[in-house]
Every structure is written in structure tokens, then in C-alpha cells.
Amino acid sequence: MLKEQGTRTDGAAGTLLLTQAAGTYRNMLTVFTKEAHPQEWAETQNILGNVLGDQGTHTGGEKGKRLLQQAIEAYQSALQIRTKDALPVQWEQTMNNLKIAKKALEEMN
């Protein structure tokens, strides 16, 4: 998968792979819409958040901060469907990812 390759690859090549992975998941959101496929949409948002978080920490600087903020937004979107009552395991997973992204963003400031 592009995400794993991107996180294991240093420099510009790794950044490019993560950018491609993020684009792939964004494209998936046009197929897995919130209205038609809410759980798949939320899962894709969560994975997109993971990719953006990795991309943000890999990139660093102001661009990295923007990517981490986008990751946080993706996790928050996923939590619209992945609620504690409806999907407790997925909710916990997404909440954990959200905490990691927020901590990474704090460390960049």
C-alpha cells in the first residue's frame, strides 16, 4: 500500500507516496459517500486521517501543521458515524487516532 511505502521511505519520495495515498482516499470518498455508505465513508475518513497525519509528521513545518489539521478534521468527520453508542470499537480507534494527531500538532508548535 502507498501509505506503508510512504512512511518507510525518506525524503521527497516518501512525501510523494503519502500524497498519492491521500489522493486515493479522497477519491474513495466520492464513491463511499456519507449518505449512501456511511460506515465505509467513516472508515475511509479515518484512514485518510492516518495518511494525512503521517504526511504531516513526515513533512514538518507549516505544511506539516496544515496536514495534521486536515487529519484532525478527517477524524472528526469519521466520528459523525463512528459514535461511542453505535460503533464503540471504531469510535475508540478513531478517538485514539485523533489524540495522536492533536499531540503531534501540539509538538510542532
C-alpha positions in Angstrom: 0.0 0.0 0.0 1.1 3.5 -0.7 0.7 4.6 2.9 3.1 2.0 4.2 5.6 2.6 1.4 5.4 6.3 2.1 6.0 6.0 5.9 9.0 3.7 5.2 10.6 5.9 2.5 12.6 9.0 3.5 12.6 12.4 1.9 10.7 13.6 -1.2 9.9 10.1 -2.4 8.1 9.2 0.8 6.2 12.5 0.7 5.1 11.8 -2.8 3.9 8.3 -1.9 1.9 9.7 1.0 0.4 12.4 -1.2 -0.7 9.8 -3.7 -2.2 7.7 -0.9 -4.2 10.8 0.4 -5.4 11.4 -3.1 -6.6 7.8 -3.4 -8.6 8.0 -0.2 -10.1 11.4 -1.2 -11.2 9.8 -4.4 -12.7 6.9 -2.5 -14.9 9.4 -0.6 -16.6 10.2 -3.9 -17.7 6.6 -4.1 -18.3 5.9 -0.4 -20.5 8.9 0.3 -21.8 9.6 3.8 -25.3 9.2 2.6 -25.0 6.0 0.6 -22.3 4.2 2.6 -21.9 5.8 6.0 -19.7 3.2 7.6 -17.4 2.9 4.6 -17.3 6.7 4.4 -16.3 6.9 8.1 -13.7 4.2 7.7 -12.2 6.0 4.7 -12.2 9.3 6.6 -10.3 7.5 9.4 -7.7 6.0 7.1 -7.4 9.4 5.3 -6.7 10.9 8.7 -4.0 8.3 9.2 -2.4 9.1 5.9 -2.6 12.9 6.4 -1.2 12.5 9.9 1.8 10.5 8.6 2.3 13.0 5.8 2.2 15.9 8.3 4.8 14.5 10.6 6.9 13.4 7.6 6.7 16.9 6.0 7.0 19.1 9.1 6.9 22.9 9.2 3.9 24.9 8.3 2.8 22.5 5.6 3.0 19.6 8.1 0.8 21.6 10.5 -1.8 22.1 7.8 -1.8 18.4 7.0 -2.1 17.5 10.7 -5.1 19.8 10.9 -6.6 18.1 7.9 -6.1 14.7 9.6 -7.9 16.0 12.7 -10.8 17.2 10.5 -10.9 13.8 8.8 -11.1 12.0 12.2 -13.8 14.4 13.4 -15.8 13.6 10.3 -15.4 9.9 10.9 -16.8 10.4 14.4 -20.1 11.6 13.0 -20.8 8.0 12.2 -18.3 6.2 14.5 -20.2 7.1 17.7 -19.5 5.6 21.1 -23.0 4.1 21.2 -23.3 2.8 17.7 -19.7 1.6 16.9 -17.8 1.6 20.2 -14.7 -0.2 18.9 -14.4 2.0 15.8 -15.1 5.1 18.0 -12.3 4.2 20.3 -9.9 3.6 17.4 -10.8 7.0 15.8 -10.6 8.8 19.2 -7.1 7.4 19.7 -6.0 8.5 16.2 -7.4 11.9 16.9 -5.5 12.2 20.2 -2.3 11.2 18.4 -2.8 13.8 15.6 -3.6 16.5 18.2 -0.5 15.7 20.2 1.7 15.7 17.0 0.3 19.1 16.1 1.0 20.5 19.6 4.6 19.2 19.4 5.0 21.1 16.1 4.0 24.4 17.7 
